[in-house]
Amino acid sequence: MLSAIVLTHNDGKILSRCLASVTWCDEVIVVDDDSTDETVGVAKKFGVTVFARSLNNDFAAQRNFGLSKAKSDWVLFVDSDEVVSEELAKEINSIVLMPNAKCQMLNGWNLKRKDYFLGTWLAHGETANVKLLRLAKKDAGRWQRPVHEVWSPFAKASGDKKRIGELHYPLFHFPHPNVAQFLEEINRYSSLNAQFLYRKNIGVRWWQIVAYPLAKFFVNYIIRLGFLDGTAGAVVAIMMSMHSFLTRAKVWVLYNKTTRITNS
């Protein structure tokens, strides 16, 4: 009745923690992006279904591929660096296994997420406000956007806001073992995001490259009390502002490059 879908790429060192947390699901599907480490071997030890598929810089397409392979009526999307706690598992089961319950009228559920970074559970800032639609009826929607992808309900499922609920217990998230990897991911995701915005003809003004990151830092570190998370909170606030800066700077560069080619 419930399929868990996990995307992987060279996650051999962390995948066991994730898969162990979803063994209670009726089906677990791993979609692997050409891993060169022990990722696939680790997955097979758990007896899950593994599909090899190149990501091609499109996370939404990768998730939709996993969705197309799911056999259950409900799907749960879990990233390889996330863990479903026992409390959250019980809460999800109470939804999926109660066909006559009021909650069955909903098409999807937002999940909160709790981040662990630099030895600290973050309780403030941007990450403390994250809500992700990760549990949904299989035929209620599809994923969109190649990066920072979002679940988009079909027209028949999107007319009533009450069709999306929110669960109480969060996903546990272990995103970055160190600052170096955090920087690498920010550089990669900002490039993908900039390319997406450029293809959508969404430009930026020069002042936005500076103003948006500064405003984002102020909101996350001061307004959302990120400073209360100590050093980890400061690093996250800086990194997320850097992501904002890099995305807009890269969009600016893409437009200027096109202008130079056109004028040459």
C-alpha positions in Angstrom: 0.0 0.0 0.0 3.0 2.3 0.4 6.1 2.6 -1.8 9.2 4.4 -0.6 11.3 6.0 -3.4 15.0 6.9 -2.7 17.3 8.7 -5.1 21.0 7.8 -4.8 24.4 8.8 -6.2 27.6 7.5 -4.5 25.8 7.3 -1.2 27.3 4.0 0.0 28.5 5.4 3.3 25.1 6.8 4.4 22.5 4.7 2.5 22.1 2.0 5.1 20.8 4.5 7.7 18.2 5.7 5.2 17.1 2.3 4.0 16.9 0.8 7.5 14.3 3.5 8.3 11.9 2.5 5.5 12.0 -1.3 5.8 8.5 -1.2 7.1 7.2 0.1 3.7 5.5 -2.4 1.4 8.0 -1.6 -1.3 11.3 0.3 -1.5 12.6 1.6 -4.8 16.1 3.0 -5.3 16.8 5.0 -8.4 20.6 5.2 -8.7 22.4 7.8 -10.7 25.4 5.8 -12.0 27.1 5.4 -8.7 30.8 4.3 -8.8 31.0 3.3 -5.1 29.2 0.6 -3.1 25.8 2.2 -3.3 24.1 -0.4 -5.4 25.6 -3.2 -3.3 24.4 -1.7 -0.1 20.9 -1.3 -1.5 20.7 -4.9 -2.7 21.6 -6.1 0.8 18.3 -4.6 1.9 16.4 -6.5 -0.7 15.1 -3.4 -2.4 14.3 -2.8 -6.0 17.1 -0.9 -7.8 16.9 0.9 -11.1 20.0 2.4 -12.8 19.2 5.7 -14.4 21.3 8.8 -15.2 20.2 11.9 -13.5 21.1 14.2 -16.3 20.8 17.2 -14.0 17.0 16.7 -13.6 15.9 15.7 -10.1 12.2 16.0 -11.0 12.5 13.5 -13.9 14.4 11.1 -11.6 11.7 11.2 -9.0 9.0 10.8 -11.6 10.8 7.8 -13.0 10.7 6.2 -9.5 7.0 7.2 -9.3 6.3 5.4 -12.5 7.8 2.2 -11.1 5.9 2.3 -7.8 3.2 -0.4 -7.4 1.4 1.1 -4.3 -1.4 3.6 -4.1 0.7 5.9 -1.8 4.3 7.0 -2.3 6.8 8.3 0.2 9.9 10.2 -1.2 13.0 10.0 1.0 16.4 11.3 0.2 19.5 9.2 0.9 20.6 11.6 3.6 17.2 11.5 5.4 15.9 9.1 8.1 12.2 8.3 8.8 11.9 8.0 12.6 9.8 5.4 14.3 7.3 8.1 15.3 6.9 9.4 11.8 6.6 5.8 10.4 3.7 5.2 12.8 2.1 8.4 11.8 2.4 7.6 8.1 1.0 4.1 8.7 -2.0 5.6 10.5 -2.8 7.5 7.3 -2.1 4.7 4.7 -3.7 1.9 6.6 -7.0 3.6 7.5 -9.0 3.7 4.3 -12.2 5.0 6.0 -10.4 7.7 7.9 -11.0 11.4 7.2 -7.3 11.7 6.2 -8.0 9.5 3.1 -9.8 12.5 1.6 -6.4 14.2 1.2 -4.1 13.7 -1.8 -0.8 14.5 -0.1 0.9 15.4 3.1 3.6 18.0 3.9 6.5 16.7 6.1 8.6 18.9 8.4 12.3 18.3 8.4 14.8 18.6 11.2 18.4 19.2 10.1 21.6 18.0 11.9 24.7 20.0 11.1 28.1 20.4 12.7 27.0 18.3 15.7 23.8 20.4 16.3 20.1 19.8 15.7 19.1 23.1 14.0 16.0 24.6 15.7 16.0 28.0 14.0 16.7 29.7 10.7 15.7 28.7 7.2 15.9 25.0 7.7 13.6 25.0 10.7 10.8 26.3 8.5 11.0 23.7 5.8 7.9 21.8 4.8 8.1 19.3 2.0 5.3 17.5 0.2 6.8 14.0 0.3 3.8 11.7 1.0 1.2 11.5 -1.7 -1.3 9.4 -3.6 0.6 8.0 -6.6 -1.8 9.4 -9.2 -2.4 12.8 -7.6 0.5 14.7 -9.2 4.0 14.8 -10.6 7.4 16.4 -9.8 8.4 19.6 -11.6 11.6 21.8 -11.8 15.0 20.1 -12.5 16.4 21.4 -9.2 14.7 22.4 -6.0 12.0 20.2 -7.4 8.4 20.5 -6.1 5.4 18.1 -6.2 2.7 19.6 -8.5 -0.8 18.2 -8.0 -2.9 17.5 -11.1 -5.7 19.9 -11.8 -8.3 17.6 -10.4 -6.4 17.3 -7.2 -5.3 21.0 -6.7 -8.6 22.8 -6.5 -9.1 22.3 -2.8 -6.3 23.4 -0.4 -7.7 21.0 2.2 -6.4 18.1 0.0 -2.9 18.7 1.4 -2.4 17.9 5.1 0.6 18.2 7.4 2.2 15.6 9.6 3.4 16.2 13.1 6.7 14.3 13.3 9.6 15.4 11.1 12.1 13.7 8.8 15.6 13.7 10.2 18.0 15.2 7.8 21.8 14.8 7.8 22.7 16.9 4.8 26.4 17.9 5.0 29.2 16.1 6.9 31.4 19.1 6.6 31.6 22.6 5.2 33.6 21.6 2.2 30.8 19.3 0.9 28.3 22.0 1.7 30.2 24.4 -0.6 30.4 21.8 -3.4 26.6 21.3 -3.3 25.8 25.0 -3.2 28.0 25.5 -6.3 26.3 22.6 -8.1 22.7 23.5 -7.2 23.2 27.2 -7.9 24.4 26.3 -11.4 21.5 24.1 -12.1 19.1 26.7 -10.7 20.6 29.5 -12.7 20.3 27.4 -15.9 16.7 26.7 -15.2 15.9 30.4 -14.6 17.7 31.3 -17.7 15.7 28.8 -19.8 12.6 30.3 -18.3 13.7 33.8 -19.4 13.9 34.9 -15.8 16.6 37.6 -15.5 18.1 39.5 -12.6 19.1 43.2 -12.1 22.6 44.0 -11.0 21.4 45.2 -7.5 19.5 42.0 -6.9 22.8 40.0 -6.9 23.8 41.9 -3.7 20.5 42.8 -2.1 18.8 39.4 -2.1 21.6 37.5 -0.4 22.0 40.3 2.3 18.2 40.3 2.9 18.2 36.5 3.1 20.9 36.4 5.7 19.1 39.0 7.8 15.9 37.1 7.7 17.4 33.7 8.4 19.9 34.8 11.0 18.1 37.6 12.8 14.3 37.4 12.1 14.2 33.6 12.2 16.7 33.5 15.1 19.4 31.5 13.4 21.9 33.0 15.8 20.4 30.8 18.5 21.9 27.7 16.8 25.4 29.0 17.4 28.2 28.4 14.9 26.1 25.9 12.9 23.3 28.5 12.6 25.8 31.1 11.4 27.3 28.8 8.8 24.0 27.8 7.4 22.7 31.4 7.2 25.9 32.4 5.3 25.8 29.3 3.0 22.1 29.9 2.1 22.9 33.5 1.3 25.8 32.4 -0.8 23.4 30.1 -2.7 21.2 33.1 -3.4 24.2 35.2 -4.5 25.7 32.5 -6.8 22.3 31.7 -8.5 21.7 35.3 -9.4 25.4 36.0 -10.4 25.3 32.9 -12.7 22.1 34.0 -14.3 23.6 37.4 -14.9 26.7 35.8 -16.5 24.5 33.6 -18.7 22.6 36.6 -20.0 25.7 38.7 -20.6 27.3 35.8 -22.5 24.3 35.5 -24.8 24.4 39.3 -25.4 28.1 39.2 -26.3 27.5 36.3 -28.7 24.5 38.1 -30.3 26.4 41.3 -30.8 29.5 39.6 -32.1 
